[in-house]
Amino acid sequence: MAGRIDGKRVAFLAADGVEQVELDRPWQAVREAGGQPELVSLKEGTIQAFNHLDKGDQRRVDATVGQADPDSYDALVLPGGVANPDFLRTDPQAVEFARSFFKAGKPVAAICHAPWTLVEADVVRDRTLTSWPSLRTDLRNAGANWVDREVVTDKGLVTSRKPDDLDAFCAKMVEEIAEGVHADQRRSVHAH
């Protein structure tokens, strides 16, 4: 069946302040397609999810960025929320964890404010992507071609703007994970 990702391990990189629906809906989509989602974060225990500016539920962390081996995952999902990517992009291990998926050519899906972490990882140059509109200038300054579309796919990188785009985002994310490694993805990583 098309869009099955049976047995594939998918890392969800998130921290406190993650937008709950942007974590839960893709997580559910991975599960329903037969994949194994795992929450990777900056510290052990739980992270605090938010519904816009209100506290949502807590989510249990499966591994920290220091413990998690990017090679053991088939794909990476970066949910949004304002505080979440701001915490991640200031953590060198989190940034390197995200960058490693691009180096390996593995699918990456990022929604809303999540591409902030990808700016820090320097993996958006010469890529076409979208995000929450407030990141447009940051992404363009980092060399990306920013467009205002529901979902954008560029060589294994899937991006969307906001929770309203989740249906399209989740469908495209599962499709890209099912396709596997994208050789073109590797070429977008710039030496550091």
DARAPE-V985881 format. One record per pair of residues at least 4 apart in sequence whose ideal C-beta (glycine too) atoms are under 7 Angstrom apart, sorted by the first residue. I is the first residue (numbers start at 1). J is the second residue. Records with the same first field share a line. If there is no record, write none. Layout:
I: J  J
//
This chain:
3: 33  174  175  178
4: 33  34  178
5: 30  33  34  35  174  177  178
6: 34
7: 34
8: 35  36  74  75  177
9: 36  38  72  73  74
10: 30  35  36  37  73  74  75  77  177
11: 38  40  68  73  76
12: 23  27  37  38  39  40  77  79
13: 40  76  78  88  94  97  98
14: 18  23  39  41  47  79  84
15: 41  42  47  84  87  88
16: 47  48  83  84  87
17: 48  50  81  82  83  84  87
18: 23  47  49  50  79  81  84
19: 23  50  79  80  81  112  163
20: 24  49  50  51  56  57
21: 25  163  166
22: 79  80  81  111  112  163
23: 27  49  59  79
24: 28
25: 29  166  170
26: 30  77  79  109  170  173
27: 31  37
28: 32
29: 33  170  173  174
30: 35  37
31: 35  37
33: 174
35: 177
38: 62  63
39: 59  60  61  62
40: 62  63  65  68  97
41: 47  61  64
42: 64  65  87  91  94
43: 64
44: 61  64
45: 61
46: 58  59  60  61
47: 58  59  61
48: 55  58
49: 56  57  58  59
50: 54  55  56  81
51: 56
63: 67  68
64: 68
65: 91  93  94  97
66: 93
68: 97
70: 97  100  101
74: 106  177
75: 106  107  108  177
76: 98  101  106  108
77: 109  173
78: 98  109  110  114  117
79: 84  111  114
80: 84  85  111  112  113  114  132
81: 113
82: 86  113
83: 87
84: 88
85: 89  113  114  116  117
86: 90  116
87: 91
88: 94  117
89: 95  116  117  120
91: 95
92: 96
93: 97
94: 98  117
95: 99  117  120  121
96: 100
98: 117  118  121
99: 103  121  123  189
100: 104
101: 106  108
102: 108  123  185  188  189
103: 186  189
105: 156  181  182  183  185  186
106: 181  185
107: 156  176  177  182
108: 156  157
109: 158  169  173
110: 114  115  118  159
111: 159  160  169
112: 131  132  161  162
113: 131  132  135
115: 119  124  129  131  135  139  159
116: 120  135  138
117: 121
118: 123  124
119: 124  138  139  142
122: 190  192
123: 188  189
124: 129  139  142  143  144
125: 142  143  144  188  190
126: 143  188
127: 144  145  154  157  188
128: 145  147  152  154
129: 139  144  146  152  154  157  159
130: 146  147  148  149  152  159  160  161
131: 135  139  159  161
132: 161  162
135: 139
136: 140  146
137: 141
138: 142
139: 144  146
140: 144  146
147: 152
150: 160  165  168
151: 158  160  165  168  169  172
152: 159
153: 158  172  176
155: 182  184  185  188
156: 176  182  185
157: 185
158: 169  172  173  176
160: 165  168  169
161: 165
165: 169
166: 170
167: 171
168: 172
169: 173
170: 174
171: 175
172: 176
173: 177
174: 178
175: 179
//
